[in-house]
Each structure stands twice: as structure tokens, then as C-alpha cells.
Amino acid sequence: MADDLIFYTSPMSRGRIVRWMLEEVGVPYRTELLDFGSTMKADAFRAINPMGKVPAIVHGGAVVTEVAAICTYLADVFPDAGLAPVPAERAAYYRWLFFAAGPVEAAVTDKSLGVELPPGRQAMVGYGTFALALDTLETAVAGRAFVAGDRFSAADVYVGAQIGWGMAFGSIERRPAFEAYVAPLFARPAAVRARDIDDALLPPEMRGKM
């Protein structure tokens, strides 16, 4: 039943990544749309996520927040979708999914905010430098169809979305290896469905820009 899996989101948020993951999983789910200024900060939603931010899911009463965690959780609890490698083959899967969620996310955020690290303090941040984080990410996807093994996984949803979103908004430079990796992922039927669903929920002036 769709009410067993509830998805809290906004079409102008990272919830778009979770929407893609849900469409890849292919199980029924119910969407609860929230807006940034009111319902996302209301007590009813803060009881689910005290941070007052989306996305979040509630599955059978269990709450999961944070995009990488949600993607990993969905791959685990719906194994028939085949979105996680077998446990013995998950090293690269965990490595690159959480590298994108940790060092890459932090590096891109700091760069976008104009944060300048003091000289000699690069060792204090998980990404070292912005260039090092992107160079390392490039090694993960260059010449590969999938970031972890020889089949599509939840890691490709997250890593692909991070790279694609970053290139679209100019926070990640367009490198040939990034474009070659992302293009077929974004053409997957589930990715197209998810994009169409969320785009239809955007204000008219924002459609085609996310």
C-alpha cells in the first residue's frame, strides 16, 4: 500500500534525487508536498524531521532523512529492485556514495558560499581542496558506466544526481568524464519519470531549470 511508504518533499529540493530512487525501486508511495516557509517548519513535520527540511520518508513507521541514507535504505529494504550489490561487493558502492555525500557535498557547498580555507588548514576539512575532491570524483566515474561494479545501483542515483545537479547550476565544472557518466543515467526511464513528476509540480517559471 502507498500509505506504507510516505515521501515528504518539495520539487525545488534534493527530494528530486529521492523521487528518482523511488521510481527506480518501483513500489507504491504517497507524496506529501511541503513548502519551505510554512509546512516544512510546522510542528507536524518537525515531529518527523526536527531539522525542518526535506526530503524524508516514513516507511512502516520508521523515519529516514538525509538523501544518501534514504537511497541506501530503499535499496536495502526493497532488494528485488536490484539497486544494491551483494554484501561482498559493496566496498566501491559505499565508498563512492558516501564520498559524494560527504567530501564532495561539503566542497561544493563551501565553494558556492565563497568559503576560503586559511592557508595550511586544508587538512582540517574532509575534502582537502575543492579541486582535489572533484579530481577524485572524476577517477571514480571516468570511463565507467556505473560507479560501483558492472550494474546500476543506488550509488549511481546519488553520485549521478550530485554531478548532474552541480553541472546544471555551475557548482561542478563540466568535465567530459562527468558528462559521459551522467547522460545515460539521466535518460533512464525512472529518471525521466521522476523528472517529469517534479517538473509538473514546479511554478511555471521554474520548469526546465531544475
Backbone bond lengths (Angstrom), bond angles and torsions (degrees), N, CA, C in turn:
res aa  C-N    CA-C-N  psi(-1)  N-CA   C-N-CA  omega(-1)  CA-C   N-CA-C  phi
1 M - - - 1.460 - - 1.523 109.63 -
2 A 1.347 115.47 143.43 1.464 119.75 -179.18 1.521 111.99 -61.99
3 D 1.342 117.39 -31.88 1.463 119.43 -177.98 1.523 112.28 -70.15
4 D 1.342 117.64 -11.61 1.460 119.90 174.89 1.513 111.65 -74.60
5 L 1.341 117.19 -17.83 1.461 122.01 -179.10 1.519 107.96 -134.99
6 I 1.326 115.71 108.79 1.466 121.44 -176.74 1.519 108.62 -113.18
7 F 1.309 115.12 132.03 1.459 123.18 -175.36 1.516 109.19 -115.01
8 Y 1.328 116.05 117.57 1.463 122.25 179.34 1.524 107.84 -101.02
9 T 1.333 116.39 126.13 1.450 118.53 -171.55 1.517 112.02 -159.13
10 S 1.302 114.78 174.43 1.464 125.30 166.28 1.516 105.74 -137.14
11 P 1.332 118.36 140.86 1.468 119.44 -179.73 1.520 113.59 -69.12
12 M 1.325 117.38 -6.61 1.468 121.61 177.92 1.532 110.56 -108.16
13 S 1.319 116.41 32.64 1.462 120.94 -176.08 1.519 110.53 -136.20
14 R 1.334 114.99 178.92 1.459 120.68 174.18 1.525 111.77 -66.00
15 G 1.308 116.63 -6.12 1.455 119.70 172.91 1.520 112.60 -56.83
16 R 1.315 117.60 -21.19 1.462 120.74 177.53 1.533 110.69 -61.71
17 I 1.325 116.59 -32.20 1.463 119.58 177.73 1.522 109.98 -68.17
18 V 1.325 116.29 -43.81 1.463 120.23 179.61 1.524 110.40 -66.41
19 R 1.318 117.76 -37.58 1.473 120.24 176.01 1.532 109.73 -56.74
20 W 1.326 115.98 -45.36 1.467 119.59 178.56 1.532 109.87 -59.82
21 M 1.334 116.41 -45.67 1.461 119.71 179.80 1.527 111.32 -60.68
22 L 1.313 116.86 -42.76 1.468 120.64 179.28 1.519 111.32 -62.18
23 E 1.320 116.27 -39.98 1.467 119.14 178.75 1.527 110.91 -68.19
24 E 1.327 117.61 -33.06 1.462 120.08 174.57 1.521 111.19 -67.28
25 V 1.328 116.79 -39.51 1.463 120.98 179.51 1.529 110.51 -64.51
26 G 1.330 116.44 -42.18 1.451 120.92 173.50 1.517 115.82 79.17
27 V 1.339 117.61 23.67 1.461 120.35 175.91 1.530 109.18 -104.99
28 P 1.340 117.61 155.82 1.470 118.99 179.32 1.525 111.46 -63.72
29 Y 1.321 115.26 142.85 1.464 120.69 175.61 1.527 108.70 -149.76
30 R 1.315 115.22 155.44 1.458 121.16 177.42 1.516 109.17 -108.68
31 T 1.319 116.27 134.13 1.458 121.44 -179.37 1.518 110.67 -98.80
32 E 1.324 115.98 131.24 1.458 122.76 171.40 1.526 107.52 -113.51
33 L 1.325 116.12 112.22 1.456 120.72 -179.43 1.522 110.61 -85.45
34 L 1.326 115.93 132.35 1.454 121.96 178.31 1.518 109.04 -123.05
35 D 1.323 116.52 153.59 1.463 118.77 174.36 1.518 109.39 -113.33
36 F 1.324 114.48 156.20 1.457 120.55 -169.30 1.526 113.21 -66.53
37 G 1.308 117.74 -33.88 1.452 119.19 -171.39 1.506 115.71 -87.75
38 S 1.336 118.01 -16.69 1.461 118.30 -173.93 1.521 112.61 -133.25
39 T 1.333 118.28 -76.06 1.461 120.22 -171.66 1.523 113.03 -64.18
40 M 1.345 117.33 -28.25 1.458 119.53 178.98 1.529 111.66 -69.35
41 K 1.331 116.71 -24.92 1.461 121.36 -178.78 1.529 112.43 -103.32
42 A 1.316 116.65 1.72 1.461 120.60 -177.99 1.527 110.69 -73.35
43 D 1.314 115.70 157.16 1.468 120.43 -177.56 1.526 111.93 -59.15
44 A 1.334 117.03 -35.88 1.460 119.85 -177.21 1.525 111.10 -60.62
45 F 1.331 116.97 -42.04 1.460 118.23 179.68 1.519 111.45 -81.48
46 R 1.325 118.14 -32.85 1.467 119.30 177.72 1.528 111.24 -63.28
47 A 1.315 117.86 -22.86 1.460 120.00 174.44 1.527 110.91 -67.93
48 I 1.326 116.34 -24.13 1.461 121.64 175.94 1.515 110.52 -88.58
49 N 1.330 116.67 -50.16 1.462 121.30 177.70 1.528 108.42 -131.71
50 P 1.331 117.69 103.51 1.460 120.12 -179.65 1.523 114.00 -58.03
51 M 1.339 117.74 -19.75 1.454 120.84 176.58 1.521 111.93 -69.54
52 G 1.309 117.66 -17.65 1.456 120.41 -179.19 1.512 112.90 64.71
53 K 1.341 116.52 39.14 1.460 119.85 -179.88 1.523 109.46 -140.21
54 V 1.315 114.73 155.29 1.450 121.80 177.22 1.529 108.44 -108.83
55 P 1.336 114.78 161.41 1.460 129.47 7.92 1.531 112.18 -87.74
56 A 1.320 112.99 165.25 1.457 121.98 171.05 1.519 106.74 -151.19
57 I 1.315 115.46 154.24 1.460 119.35 171.24 1.519 108.64 -128.56
58 V 1.315 114.58 152.31 1.461 121.45 169.42 1.523 106.04 -123.25
59 H 1.313 115.43 120.37 1.466 120.32 -177.12 1.522 109.18 -124.99
60 G 1.327 115.85 109.96 1.453 119.62 -178.19 1.510 113.13 57.63
61 G 1.327 116.90 31.27 1.458 121.85 -179.91 1.515 114.34 93.28
62 A 1.330 118.28 -13.28 1.469 121.80 178.86 1.522 109.78 -88.36
63 V 1.317 116.13 134.46 1.463 122.31 -178.70 1.528 109.39 -100.53
64 V 1.329 115.41 133.26 1.464 120.64 172.99 1.523 107.58 -130.68
65 T 1.333 116.50 130.29 1.461 122.58 174.40 1.529 107.95 -122.37
66 E 1.324 116.38 174.80 1.461 125.12 -178.94 1.527 109.30 74.50
67 V 1.323 115.10 124.53 1.463 120.84 -168.69 1.522 112.26 -59.71
68 A 1.319 117.83 -47.70 1.466 119.63 -178.77 1.522 111.14 -62.30
69 A 1.334 116.75 -39.17 1.463 120.44 178.09 1.518 111.08 -65.05
70 I 1.332 117.09 -41.02 1.463 120.60 179.93 1.524 110.26 -64.03
71 C 1.333 116.69 -45.01 1.464 120.00 179.98 1.523 110.95 -61.44
72 T 1.324 116.88 -44.45 1.459 121.00 179.77 1.521 110.53 -64.22
73 Y 1.326 116.44 -43.40 1.464 121.34 -179.66 1.528 110.79 -61.00
74 L 1.320 117.08 -48.26 1.465 120.38 -177.90 1.523 111.23 -62.40
75 A 1.332 116.87 -38.80 1.460 119.60 177.53 1.529 111.14 -62.99
76 D 1.329 116.45 -35.61 1.464 120.42 -177.80 1.525 112.52 -76.50
77 V 1.341 117.18 -42.31 1.463 118.81 -173.76 1.524 113.06 -84.30
78 F 1.331 116.55 -11.98 1.469 120.23 174.93 1.525 108.82 -124.32
79 P 1.339 116.32 68.42 1.471 119.96 -173.67 1.522 113.76 -64.53
80 D 1.328 118.02 -23.52 1.464 119.78 -179.26 1.524 112.28 -62.94
81 A 1.330 117.13 -20.09 1.466 120.32 178.47 1.526 111.60 -74.33
82 G 1.319 117.70 -15.81 1.456 121.47 176.88 1.513 114.33 66.79
83 L 1.327 117.47 35.04 1.463 121.30 -174.74 1.519 114.10 -100.56
84 A 1.332 116.53 8.47 1.470 121.04 173.47 1.518 107.90 -135.24
85 P 1.336 117.42 138.33 1.468 118.76 174.71 1.526 110.50 -64.13
86 V 1.316 115.86 165.37 1.463 118.92 173.61 1.526 107.63 -63.80
87 P 1.341 118.43 152.31 1.471 120.63 -174.29 1.526 114.88 -50.41
88 A 1.311 118.00 -37.30 1.467 119.92 -177.58 1.518 112.99 -69.76
89 E 1.344 116.63 -12.44 1.467 120.64 -176.94 1.527 112.14 -117.69
90 R 1.327 117.14 24.43 1.466 120.07 -174.21 1.525 115.02 -96.51
91 A 1.301 119.64 5.24 1.467 120.16 -175.95 1.523 110.99 -59.81
92 A 1.340 117.85 -54.65 1.467 120.80 -179.05 1.526 110.95 -66.31
93 Y 1.321 116.23 -34.06 1.464 121.86 179.29 1.524 110.73 -59.42
94 Y 1.329 117.08 -52.85 1.458 119.94 178.33 1.525 111.01 -67.45
95 R 1.316 116.11 -41.36 1.455 120.05 -175.83 1.522 111.83 -56.70
96 W 1.318 117.29 -53.31 1.463 119.30 -172.48 1.517 112.90 -81.87
97 L 1.334 117.43 -30.02 1.457 118.85 175.84 1.535 109.95 -61.64
98 F 1.315 116.04 -46.80 1.462 118.71 -176.38 1.526 112.55 -84.14
99 F 1.325 118.17 -19.70 1.457 119.17 169.69 1.525 109.59 -65.27
100 A 1.333 116.77 -42.72 1.471 119.88 177.33 1.518 111.50 -65.94
101 A 1.333 116.81 -37.20 1.465 120.36 -178.18 1.526 112.65 -75.75
102 G 1.339 117.07 -25.51 1.453 120.62 -177.50 1.517 113.04 -102.27
103 P 1.341 118.27 -88.44 1.471 120.16 -176.38 1.530 114.64 -57.26
104 V 1.329 117.68 -43.81 1.470 118.48 -178.02 1.520 110.99 -65.87
105 E 1.321 117.17 -46.90 1.464 120.88 179.13 1.533 110.72 -57.82
106 A 1.320 116.81 -45.55 1.467 120.45 -179.36 1.520 111.36 -65.58
107 A 1.329 116.90 -42.95 1.464 120.45 -179.33 1.522 111.25 -62.88
108 V 1.329 116.26 -44.59 1.464 120.63 -179.24 1.525 110.72 -65.84
109 T 1.325 116.68 -41.55 1.461 120.32 179.70 1.528 110.87 -63.24
110 D 1.318 116.89 -48.06 1.468 119.95 179.86 1.528 110.89 -60.96
111 K 1.329 116.31 -43.10 1.458 119.94 179.45 1.524 110.74 -61.44
112 S 1.331 116.62 -44.17 1.466 121.07 -178.56 1.522 111.87 -65.04
113 L 1.321 117.29 -31.60 1.465 122.32 -179.49 1.522 112.72 -88.25
114 G 1.320 116.51 -1.72 1.459 119.49 -179.40 1.507 114.19 73.91
115 V 1.337 116.56 24.32 1.468 120.05 179.34 1.520 109.20 -73.89
116 E 1.321 116.17 125.83 1.458 122.05 178.40 1.525 108.93 -110.79
117 L 1.324 116.02 123.13 1.464 119.22 179.13 1.523 110.10 -74.86
118 P 1.317 117.59 137.44 1.468 119.56 175.90 1.522 110.43 -60.42
119 P 1.301 118.72 147.78 1.469 121.42 178.39 1.525 111.97 -52.80
120 G 1.309 115.74 134.15 1.452 120.75 177.40 1.514 114.89 80.17
121 R 1.346 117.83 3.49 1.471 120.11 -177.13 1.542 113.19 -105.48
122 Q 1.321 117.36 9.16 1.462 119.04 -177.66 1.532 112.34 -59.71
123 A 1.313 116.40 -30.27 1.465 119.56 -178.40 1.524 112.50 -67.38
124 M 1.329 117.53 -14.66 1.462 120.69 -177.63 1.521 112.63 -82.78
125 V 1.337 117.84 -13.16 1.461 120.46 179.16 1.519 109.01 -111.21
126 G 1.301 115.99 150.88 1.458 120.45 -173.97 1.507 114.96 -67.38
127 Y 1.330 117.13 -20.38 1.461 119.05 -176.02 1.518 113.55 -99.24
128 G 1.305 119.20 -6.96 1.459 121.60 -179.65 1.512 111.44 74.29
129 T 1.311 116.54 -83.27 1.461 122.82 172.84 1.520 108.56 -137.05
130 F 1.312 116.39 159.58 1.465 121.29 178.13 1.529 109.99 -58.02
131 A 1.327 117.40 -46.51 1.461 120.77 -178.36 1.522 111.43 -62.12
132 L 1.323 117.16 -40.87 1.465 120.58 179.62 1.526 110.95 -63.95
133 A 1.330 116.96 -41.74 1.465 120.31 179.15 1.528 110.97 -61.91
134 L 1.332 117.02 -45.15 1.473 119.28 -179.27 1.523 111.59 -69.84
135 D 1.320 116.74 -38.93 1.462 119.20 177.68 1.525 110.87 -61.26
136 T 1.318 116.21 -41.05 1.460 120.64 179.30 1.526 110.57 -66.90
137 L 1.332 116.73 -41.49 1.461 120.38 176.70 1.527 110.57 -60.99
138 E 1.318 116.40 -38.21 1.467 119.61 179.12 1.524 111.15 -62.75
139 T 1.327 116.97 -38.72 1.470 118.65 178.57 1.526 111.67 -62.74
140 A 1.328 116.53 -27.26 1.465 120.22 -178.49 1.520 112.65 -73.26
141 V 1.338 117.29 -30.41 1.467 119.50 -172.63 1.519 113.79 -114.21
142 A 1.323 118.90 -13.79 1.467 120.91 -175.10 1.526 110.93 -60.86
143 G 1.322 115.39 124.96 1.451 120.89 177.45 1.509 114.89 71.91
144 R 1.316 117.33 13.32 1.468 121.22 -176.97 1.519 110.26 -120.12
145 A 1.328 115.93 142.62 1.458 120.37 173.02 1.522 110.38 -78.48
146 F 1.334 115.99 -33.99 1.462 121.31 -176.52 1.527 108.89 -134.16
147 V 1.321 115.79 147.28 1.464 119.74 -172.63 1.523 113.03 -78.64
148 A 1.337 117.05 -18.91 1.467 120.12 -176.53 1.527 109.92 -136.90
149 G 1.297 116.26 90.14 1.455 119.32 178.32 1.513 113.21 90.60
150 D 1.328 114.90 -157.26 1.460 120.25 -173.08 1.519 113.24 -108.50
151 R 1.345 116.87 18.45 1.464 119.67 177.91 1.523 110.09 -144.69
152 F 1.304 115.20 157.11 1.462 122.73 179.19 1.520 110.26 -64.70
153 S 1.340 115.88 141.62 1.468 120.67 179.98 1.515 110.21 -146.10
154 A 1.326 114.84 176.38 1.464 120.48 176.63 1.522 111.22 -59.49
155 A 1.333 117.21 -28.02 1.466 119.37 177.40 1.520 110.78 -62.86
156 D 1.323 118.03 -34.44 1.465 120.51 178.23 1.521 111.28 -70.39
157 V 1.327 117.17 -34.35 1.468 119.38 175.09 1.518 109.51 -59.17
158 Y 1.330 116.43 -50.69 1.455 119.40 -175.07 1.524 112.48 -72.91
159 V 1.314 117.31 -50.44 1.466 120.25 -178.78 1.528 110.09 -63.95
160 G 1.334 116.58 -44.29 1.458 119.79 179.31 1.511 112.58 -61.53
161 A 1.331 116.65 -42.55 1.461 120.13 179.46 1.524 111.24 -65.61
162 Q 1.328 117.58 -41.08 1.460 120.59 179.06 1.531 110.84 -60.94
163 I 1.331 115.90 -45.60 1.459 119.35 -179.37 1.523 110.60 -68.18
164 G 1.325 116.78 -46.99 1.456 119.85 -177.89 1.511 112.77 -63.29
165 W 1.325 116.51 -44.73 1.465 121.59 177.93 1.524 109.70 -62.09
166 G 1.337 116.11 -44.90 1.459 119.54 -179.00 1.516 112.68 -61.86
167 M 1.331 116.81 -42.79 1.467 119.38 178.56 1.526 110.99 -66.15
168 A 1.338 117.01 -39.00 1.463 120.17 -178.89 1.517 112.00 -63.31
169 F 1.342 116.91 -35.61 1.454 120.80 -177.27 1.529 113.21 -100.66
170 G 1.329 116.61 4.15 1.454 120.04 174.69 1.512 115.47 80.22
171 S 1.331 117.77 9.25 1.468 119.40 179.49 1.526 111.99 -89.03
172 I 1.318 116.85 -15.01 1.460 122.99 172.89 1.522 106.84 -125.81
173 E 1.321 116.28 128.82 1.466 119.25 -176.34 1.525 110.39 -69.34
174 R 1.313 114.63 149.43 1.463 120.80 179.26 1.526 109.49 -78.91
175 R 1.305 115.30 103.48 1.451 121.42 175.60 1.528 108.74 -105.74
176 P 1.328 118.57 145.89 1.464 119.68 -179.88 1.527 113.41 -54.15
177 A 1.328 117.67 -39.40 1.466 120.23 -179.82 1.526 111.23 -64.93
178 F 1.326 116.92 -38.08 1.462 120.09 178.46 1.533 110.72 -67.17
179 E 1.312 116.58 -45.41 1.461 119.90 -177.52 1.525 111.09 -65.66
180 A 1.332 116.84 -39.96 1.457 120.10 179.51 1.525 111.64 -66.15
181 Y 1.318 117.03 -34.77 1.471 121.04 178.98 1.519 111.75 -72.14
182 V 1.322 116.72 -44.40 1.463 120.82 -172.07 1.528 112.90 -75.80
183 A 1.311 118.74 -37.76 1.469 121.30 -171.37 1.530 113.35 -53.25
184 P 1.321 120.91 -51.34 1.468 118.90 -179.96 1.524 113.33 -69.48
185 L 1.328 117.62 -27.35 1.462 119.60 177.50 1.521 110.36 -66.53
186 F 1.328 116.58 -44.80 1.453 120.51 -178.87 1.525 112.54 -70.49
187 A 1.338 117.26 -14.99 1.460 120.94 177.69 1.527 112.44 -89.75
188 R 1.324 118.05 -4.00 1.464 120.58 178.29 1.530 110.07 -61.31
189 P 1.336 117.67 143.17 1.464 119.50 -178.58 1.520 114.10 -53.64
190 A 1.330 117.83 -40.79 1.467 120.11 -179.92 1.513 111.13 -66.42
191 A 1.338 117.56 -37.64 1.467 120.50 178.48 1.514 110.81 -66.11
192 V 1.320 116.50 -40.27 1.468 120.69 178.88 1.523 110.23 -66.23
193 R 1.342 117.31 -44.22 1.469 120.24 177.83 1.515 111.29 -58.97
194 A 1.333 116.07 -47.10 1.466 120.45 -178.52 1.516 110.91 -61.43
195 R 1.315 116.15 -43.98 1.471 120.20 179.84 1.525 110.97 -62.78
196 D 1.324 116.88 -42.54 1.464 120.75 179.92 1.534 111.34 -64.03
197 I 1.333 116.54 -41.08 1.465 120.40 179.25 1.519 110.26 -61.42
198 D 1.337 116.10 -50.48 1.463 119.33 -176.60 1.523 111.95 -70.48
199 D 1.324 117.53 -37.51 1.466 119.31 178.87 1.525 111.26 -61.74
200 A 1.333 116.03 -36.53 1.471 119.56 179.53 1.521 112.11 -66.86
201 L 1.333 117.21 -19.79 1.458 121.57 -179.61 1.526 112.65 -91.73
202 L 1.327 116.92 -7.49 1.460 120.91 -179.35 1.531 110.87 -78.33
203 P 1.342 116.61 155.27 1.464 119.00 168.34 1.528 109.23 -58.75
204 P 1.323 118.42 147.12 1.469 120.94 -176.36 1.526 113.62 -51.15
205 E 1.320 117.15 -38.56 1.466 119.56 -176.48 1.531 113.14 -70.95
206 M 1.345 117.43 -14.16 1.464 120.52 -178.55 1.522 112.88 -99.78
207 R 1.314 117.32 -9.97 1.468 119.07 -175.35 1.519 110.55 -66.19
208 G 1.344 113.90 136.71 1.451 119.66 -178.55 1.510 114.53 85.21
209 K 1.352 117.49 0.51 1.455 120.58 -178.15 1.531 113.34 -109.44
210 M 1.318 117.15 -7.14 1.467 120.57 -176.65 1.527 110.61 -98.56
